[in-house]
Amino acid sequence: MMHVVLADDSLLIRQGVRSLLEDIDGVEVVAECNDADELLAAVAEHQPDVVVTDIRMPPGHTDEGIRAALRIREERPSTGVVVLSQYSEPEYVLMLFENGSDGLAYLLKERIGDIDQLEHAVRAVAGGGSSVDPEIIDVLVRGRARSSGPLSRLTPRETEVLAAIAEGLNNTAIAERLVLSDKAVAKHINSIFAKLDLGGSDDVHRRVKAVLLWLSA
């Protein structure tokens, strides 16, 4: 059983997210929290596998969720954290991933009704991996593509593949989403990493980390 601690200052949102989480096979919500202090105390008490937290909570309603997430990852590396946000501003996700992406996910609240995306994020961080909302990746990729940096070298199709890689999708899932063959996906990925000087890897989470670190540079 995967134990989850949930934090959001809105009771209605907490109830909704809890219901969705407990629809995921093998997930149990062991505590609900209203603010960052309650969240940190609940993590210390329950030692959960995963934390799902809002980005803005009392007292400041700024970036308490991100700061709590980073503290939790520092103090309890075995606990994964999914940060939920209604904001698509890139600076929040770049702040979250500033020192690495292992065990961290950033998901827009508008996506949590999609149980598959929520489940993907929860299971990814529980396994030490990472996940980023595709809308955020799109914002990051488009923003960097306008620059004169290496990302501007990518073709439109390579940009789509890069966004899918950063979400944590494997080659087969990318092929299904973009209606490509596995061979074509592999060819695009080799080209992407060559252009970005990242080097190839078959490990999905390492690819996610490399892409996010590059995007945040």
N, C-alpha and C positions, 0 to 999 in steps of 0.2 A: 504494500500500500504506500502510495506517495503522499506524504503529509505536506499540506500547504497552509501558509499564513497569509491572510488577505488584509490589505490596508486601503481604506478610502474614507474620506470624511463624509461622504454622502451615503446615508443608510440605504437608500433605494438602489444606488449603484452597487454597493456591497452585496445586497441581497440578490441582485441580478447576476453579478459575476460569480457569486457563490453557487447559485443554481447551475450556471453553465459549467463551472469547474467540477461540480459533483456529478454532472452528466458524463464526464470523462472516466472511462473505465480505470479503476485502480487509484483514483484521486480522492482524498479526504481533506476537507478544510478543518483544521484543528483550532484556528483562532481568527477572530476578526478584530481589526484595529481602526481607530478613528484618526490617529495622528502618528507622526514619526516616532515619538517617544514610546507610545504604546506598541508600535511595531517592533522596535528594538528590544523591548522587554519581552514581547511574545516570542521573538526569535530565540532569545536567551533561554526562555522557559521550555519551549517546545522543540527546539532544534530541528526545524522543518527541512524537508528536501528542497522546497521551492517557496519563494515569497512572490506574491503578486501585489504590486503597490501602485497607487496613483502617483503622478509626478508632483502635484501640488497639494499640500495638506497643511493644517494648522501647525505652528502659529503664524507663519509668514506667508503661506500660500504662494511660494515661489518654486524652489527646486528641492524641497524636503525629501521627496521620494528618491531622487537621484542620489542625493547625499547619503541617505539611509542605505540605498542599494550598494554604493561603493564601500560604505563602512561594513555592511554585512559580508560582502565578498572578501574584504580584507581580514575580518575576524573569523569568518566561517567559510573558507573556500569551497566546502562541499555543498553549500546552499546556493542554488541558482536563484536568480531574480528576474522577474518579468515586470518591467515598468510600463504602466498604462498611461496614455496621455491623450488629451483632445487636441494637442498642438502638433503641427507638422513642421515647426521650425527646426532646421538642421542643428542649431547650436545645442539643443537639448540632447540629441542622440550622440553628438560628438563629445559632449561633456561626459556622458555615460561611458563611452568607449575610449576615453582619453588614454587610459593605461592598459588597454586590452579588452577583448570581447568575450573571453571565456566565461561561461555561466551567466551571461547577461542577454536580455532581450528587450526590445522597445516596440510596443504595439499600440497603435491608435485605438482609442475607445470605440470608434465607429466600426472597428473590425471584430470586436469581441463577440458580436452576434454570430459570426462565422465560427462555429465550434471547431472546425478543422484548423483554422489559423491559431486559435487559442491553444488547442491541444498541441499543435506543432511547437509553439513557443515554450509551453510548459515542459514538454518532454525534452526539447533541445537543451534548455538550461539545466534540467535535472541531470542530463548526461554530460554536463560540462561544455556544451556547445553554445551557440548563440543564434539569434534571429532578429531581424529588423523588418519593420513594416515596409512592404513594397512601395508605398507612397513616399515614405521618407527616403528610401534609396533613390527613387526617381527624382526627388528634389535635389539630392546630393549630386547625382550623376549629371543632371541637366545643368546645375550650377557650375560644376567643375568643367563640363564640356565646353562652356562658353569661354573658359580661360585658355591660355596658350600652353597649358601643361600637357603631360602625356595623355590624359584622358581625351583630349581633343583629337587624338590620332585614331580613335576607335570609330568603326563604322556604326551606323544605327543598329544593325543586328547585334554587333558585339556589345554595344551599350545595353541592349535588352538582356543579353546573356550575363553580362557583368552584374546587372541588378538582380537577376535570379540567383547568381552565385552568392551575392551578399545577403540574400534572404536565407541562405543555408540549404538551398535545393541541390540535390545531387544531379548527375548528368542525365539520368533517366527522367527525373521530374522536369528538368529544363526542356528536354526533348518533347515531352508530352505537352507542356505549356505552350511552347513556341512552334509546335508542329514541325519538328525537325527530326532527323535521324540521330541516333547516338553518335555516329561517326562525325556528323556535321557539328554537333555540340562540342565534341572533343577538339575538332579543328578550330572552332571559334575560341575555345578556352586557351588553347596553345597560343593562338595569335594574341589574345588579350594579355596574357601574362608576359609574352615577349615584348609587347609594346609598352607595358607598364613596368618592365624590369622587376617583376615579382617572382619569377620562377614558377615552374609547374608543381602541382601536388595533387594527389588523389584524395587527400583528406579534406572533407567538406569544411570542417570547422577551421582548419588552418587557412583555407582559402578565404573564408569569411573574415577571419582576423586580419589577413594580409590586405584584403580589399578595404576594410573599414579603416585600418591604420593609414593606408595610403590616402583615402578620401579625407581623413582628418588632418593630414600633414599641412 
